[in-house]
């Protein structure tokens, strides 16, 4: 037996006049996303995926995926979840603009932070590694009792760690890896180290999304977003 939603809790507009408008908007967004996929191919074909281009393509592709998600949500009349996706698009758009002001240096900053993040993730998947044991203990302290190292072990994890270590310590990355390590050991006003710095914070860059918006002279726009959707930005205020 099909159960209908309780409309006082959840309203679906798929069978109303509003559905046509939502589908029209979804179609428009989908078309923009489709055009964006060609932009990525054109840019990638124009000289290859260099260090400067790779982060730009990754960030732009993320926005295309988020835009595609909004079109899907609109067709299902899921309006509220779109707001969270829009926040992701906004923050990524700020990163793209910041990146384009110095593509080479900031491209390397993006990649070195990305690679170090992957190193930390792969270390958790190395069987019996200190990182894996620490992670399992954290999970068990959160009541995940029925887990074991076998649940978080990957045969090639150590090879991936070694490969990424070689990359971030190579000649091309040396300056940026040193800056990443320096930034990750700095302490904030509360005396805590920023173990996972944002890529744009390297070389004295903005330390948060709010500071990034200020750097790009978009703080007023960010303030409008915070005022309109305060719950989505509680972590930034």
C-alpha positions in Angstrom: 0.0 0.0 0.0 1.4 3.4 -1.0 1.7 5.8 1.8 1.3 9.5 1.0 3.3 12.2 2.9 1.8 14.2 5.6 1.6 17.6 4.0 1.8 19.5 7.3 5.3 18.1 7.5 6.4 17.7 3.9 4.8 19.3 0.9 5.5 17.9 -2.6 4.4 20.1 -5.5 5.0 17.6 -8.3 1.3 17.4 -9.1 0.5 21.1 -8.9 0.8 24.2 -11.1 4.1 25.0 -9.4 5.6 21.8 -10.8 5.7 23.4 -14.3 7.7 26.3 -13.0 10.1 24.1 -11.1 10.7 21.9 -14.2 11.3 25.0 -16.2 14.0 26.2 -13.8 15.5 22.7 -13.6 15.7 22.6 -17.4 17.5 25.9 -17.5 20.0 24.9 -14.8 20.5 21.5 -16.5 21.3 23.3 -19.8 23.9 25.5 -18.1 25.5 22.5 -16.6 25.5 20.7 -19.9 27.3 23.7 -21.5 29.7 23.7 -18.6 30.9 20.2 -19.4 32.0 21.3 -22.8 33.9 24.2 -21.2 35.9 21.7 -19.2 36.8 19.6 -22.3 37.8 22.7 -24.2 40.0 23.9 -21.4 41.5 20.5 -20.8 42.3 20.1 -24.6 43.9 23.5 -24.7 47.4 22.6 -23.5 46.6 19.7 -21.3 45.8 19.3 -17.6 48.7 21.3 -16.1 49.1 22.0 -12.5 47.5 25.4 -13.1 44.5 23.9 -14.8 43.9 20.8 -12.7 42.6 22.6 -9.6 40.4 24.9 -11.7 38.9 22.0 -13.5 38.3 20.1 -10.2 36.6 23.1 -8.6 34.6 24.0 -11.7 33.5 20.3 -12.1 32.4 20.4 -8.4 30.1 23.3 -9.2 28.7 21.6 -12.2 27.8 18.5 -10.0 26.2 20.8 -7.4 24.2 22.6 -10.1 23.1 19.3 -11.5 22.0 18.2 -8.0 19.9 21.4 -7.7 18.1 20.6 -11.0 17.3 17.1 -9.7 16.0 18.5 -6.4 13.8 21.1 -8.1 12.2 18.4 -10.2 11.3 16.6 -7.0 10.1 19.8 -5.4 12.8 19.6 -2.7 13.5 23.3 -2.2 15.1 23.5 1.2 18.0 21.1 0.4 18.9 23.4 -2.5 20.0 26.0 0.0 22.8 23.8 1.4 24.0 23.0 -2.2 23.9 26.7 -3.1 26.3 27.4 -0.1 28.7 24.8 -1.6 28.5 26.5 -5.0 29.1 30.0 -3.4 32.2 28.9 -1.5 33.6 27.0 -4.5 33.0 30.0 -6.7 35.0 32.2 -4.3 37.9 29.7 -4.4 37.8 29.7 -8.2 38.0 33.5 -8.3 40.9 33.5 -5.8 42.7 30.8 -7.7 42.5 32.7 -11.0 44.4 35.7 -9.6 47.6 33.6 -9.4 46.9 30.3 -11.2 50.4 28.7 -10.9 51.2 29.4 -7.3 47.7 28.8 -6.0 47.3 25.8 -8.2 50.2 24.2 -6.5 48.8 25.2 -3.1 45.6 23.5 -4.0 47.2 20.3 -5.1 49.7 20.1 -2.2 46.8 20.4 0.3 44.8 17.8 -1.7 47.7 15.3 -1.8 48.4 15.7 1.9 44.7 15.1 2.7 44.8 12.0 0.6 47.9 10.8 2.5 46.1 11.1 5.8 43.1 9.2 4.5 45.3 6.4 3.0 47.3 6.1 6.3 44.0 5.2 8.0 43.7 2.3 5.6 47.1 0.9 6.2 46.7 -2.3 8.3 47.9 -1.8 11.9 49.3 1.6 11.3 49.2 4.1 14.2 46.8 6.3 12.2 44.4 3.4 11.7 44.6 2.4 15.4 43.9 5.9 16.5 40.9 6.2 14.1 39.5 2.9 15.3 39.8 4.1 18.9 37.9 7.3 18.0 35.1 5.3 16.4 34.9 2.9 19.3 34.7 5.8 21.7 31.6 6.9 19.7 29.9 3.5 20.3 31.0 1.8 17.1 32.0 -1.3 18.9 31.6 -4.0 16.2 34.4 -2.8 13.9 37.9 -4.1 13.3 41.0 -3.2 11.4 39.9 -5.4 8.6 36.9 -3.1 8.0 39.4 -0.2 7.3 42.3 -1.9 5.5 43.2 -1.5 1.9 46.0 -3.6 0.3 47.5 -0.8 -1.8 47.1 1.9 0.9 50.8 2.0 1.8 51.8 2.1 -1.9 49.5 5.1 -2.3 51.0 6.8 0.7 54.6 6.3 -0.6 53.6 7.5 -4.0 52.0 10.7 -2.7 54.9 11.3 -0.3 57.3 11.2 -3.3 55.1 13.6 -5.1 54.8 16.3 -2.4 58.5 16.1 -1.7 59.5 16.3 -5.3 61.4 19.4 -6.7 58.2 20.9 -8.2 56.3 20.7 -4.9 59.2 21.4 -2.4 58.4 25.1 -1.7 54.7 24.4 -1.4 55.1 21.3 0.8 57.3 23.4 3.2 54.7 26.1 3.3 52.0 23.5 4.0 53.9 22.0 6.9 54.6 25.5 8.3 51.0 26.5 8.0 49.8 23.2 9.6 51.9 23.8 12.7 50.7 27.4 13.3 48.5 28.0 16.2 45.3 30.0 16.2 44.1 32.5 18.9 43.0 29.6 21.0 46.4 27.9 20.9 45.2 25.1 18.5 47.2 23.9 15.5 45.5 24.0 12.1 46.4 20.5 11.1 44.3 20.6 7.9 44.8 24.1 6.5 42.7 25.3 3.6 44.7 25.6 0.4 44.0 29.3 0.2 45.5 29.9 3.6 49.0 29.1 2.5 51.5 31.9 2.1 49.5 34.2 4.5 46.3 33.8 2.6 42.7 33.9 4.1 42.2 31.5 7.0 38.5 31.0 6.5 35.7 31.4 3.9 34.7 34.7 5.5 38.3 36.0 5.1 38.4 34.7 1.6 35.2 36.7 0.8 36.8 39.8 2.3 40.0 39.3 0.3 37.9 39.2 -2.9 35.8 42.2 -1.8 32.7 40.0 -1.6 32.0 40.3 2.1 28.8 42.3 1.5 27.5 39.5 -0.7 28.5 36.9 2.0 26.7 39.0 4.7 23.5 39.0 2.6 23.8 35.2 2.3 24.3 34.8 6.1 21.4 37.1 6.8 19.1 35.2 4.4 20.2 31.7 5.5 21.8 32.0 9.0 21.5 28.4 9.9 23.6 27.4 6.9 26.4 29.7 8.0 26.5 29.1 11.7 30.0 27.7 11.5 31.3 30.8 9.8 29.8 33.5 12.0 
